[in-house]
Amino acid sequence: MKNNYIHEIKVFENHELETLDYGHVLVKTQIVKSSLNYYGHAHGGYLFTLCDQISGLTVISTGFDAVTLQSSINYLKAGNLGDKLTIEGNCTHDGRSTKVIEVTIRNQDKDMVAKASFTMFVTGQHQEEIIK
């Protein structure tokens, strides 16, 4: 049976890592057709997944691995096909067992599309050095 409501959402199909510093990550991507919802806007799950991926990478930038304990997101503006997005993660609490990461998504006009907060539980040191 064909289903027009559920489809594959691809994240980071066309991404570019701009900044990877201790506790700070900046990635750019563009909204593509496969990331749209039924109404033709960026799917909320797509935007959340972008934030989730960046929060994990932000923790890794501090030299640790972690899993998400808690997260919340506010969707502030619709993302449209072709929009160029900047996703930025900042570590606002750099504890031994938990880290708090704030993530923002902005479009090419610098309008905030979404803002998310992640509380991450540290599971150990990251095995690879990613910042030199």
MARZATI-345078 format. One line per 3 residues: number of its first residue (from 0); their letters; for each residue x, y, z of C-alpha. Coordinates in steps of 0.1 Angstrom, whole numbers. Each point is the difference from the previous one (the first is absolute). Example, Ala and Ser with C-alpha at 12.3 -4.5 7.8 and 13.67 -1.06 7.14 Angstrom:
<rs>
0	as	123 -45 78 ~ 14 34 -7;
</rs>
This chain:
<rs>
0	mkn	0 0 0 ~ 14 34 -9 ~ 3 25 28;
3	nyi	3 37 -7 ~ 4 10 36 ~ 30 -20 12;
6	hei	32 3 -20 ~ 38 -2 5 ~ 16 31 15;
9	kvf	37 5 -7 ~ 21 20 23 ~ 33 15 -10;
12	enh	-4 -9 -36 ~ 20 31 -10 ~ 17 13 31;
15	ele	32 20 6 ~ 18 2 33 ~ 11 36 4;
18	tld	12 1 36 ~ 12 -27 25 ~ 14 16 31;
21	ygh	-1 -11 36 ~ -37 2 10 ~ -10 17 -32;
24	vlv	-12 -15 -33 ~ -14 17 -31 ~ -14 -20 -30;
27	ktq	-17 13 -32 ~ -25 -20 -20 ~ -28 7 -24;
30	ivk	-36 -12 2 ~ -7 -26 -27 ~ -32 -15 -13;
33	ssl	5 -32 20 ~ 0 20 33 ~ -35 16 -6;
36	nyy	-32 -9 18 ~ -34 -5 -16 ~ -5 38 0;
39	gha	32 8 -19 ~ 20 13 30 ~ 30 -15 17;
42	hgg	-13 -29 21 ~ 3 5 38 ~ 17 -34 4;
45	ylf	26 11 -26 ~ 7 32 19 ~ 2 -18 33;
48	tlc	24 -26 -14 ~ 23 28 -12 ~ 0 14 35;
51	dqi	6 -34 16 ~ 29 -8 -23 ~ 16 34 7;
54	sgl	-5 -4 37 ~ 19 -33 -1 ~ 28 14 -21;
57	tvi	3 30 24 ~ 5 -24 29 ~ 26 -19 -21;
60	stg	18 33 -6 ~ 6 1 38 ~ 17 -34 -2;
63	fda	-28 -22 13 ~ -28 -22 -12 ~ -35 4 14;
66	vtl	-36 -11 -4 ~ -31 23 2 ~ -17 1 34;
69	qss	-25 27 -8 ~ -8 23 -29 ~ -24 27 -10;
72	iny	-5 19 -32 ~ -20 31 -10 ~ -9 4 -37;
75	lka	-1 37 -7 ~ -2 4 -38 ~ -8 -23 -29;
78	gnl	30 -13 -20 ~ -6 -1 -37 ~ 14 -19 -29;
81	gdk	34 14 -10 ~ 5 19 33 ~ 36 1 10;
84	lti	2 -10 37 ~ 28 7 26 ~ -2 -23 29;
87	egn	21 11 30 ~ 7 -19 32 ~ 14 15 32;
90	cth	9 -18 32 ~ -14 22 28 ~ 7 -25 28;
93	dgr	32 -20 -2 ~ -2 -24 30 ~ 17 -33 7;
96	stk	-32 -21 -3 ~ -24 23 -19 ~ 3 26 -27;
99	vie	-27 24 -11 ~ 0 9 -37 ~ -20 29 -15;
102	vti	-7 -4 -37 ~ -14 26 -24 ~ -10 -3 -37;
105	rnq	-1 32 -20 ~ -9 5 -37 ~ 20 20 -26;
108	dkd	-18 32 12 ~ 13 -7 36 ~ -36 -7 11;
111	mva	-1 -26 28 ~ -18 -31 -12 ~ 4 -21 31;
114	kas	16 1 34 ~ 8 -31 20 ~ 15 -10 33;
117	ftm	16 -34 8 ~ 12 -14 33 ~ 26 -26 -8;
120	fvt	13 -28 23 ~ 37 -6 -5 ~ 8 -36 -7;
123	gqh	38 3 -2 ~ 29 16 -19 ~ -2 2 -37;
126	qee	27 -23 -15 ~ 10 22 -30 ~ 15 34 2;
129	iik	-21 22 -22 ~ 13 35 10 ~ 37 5 -4;
</rs>
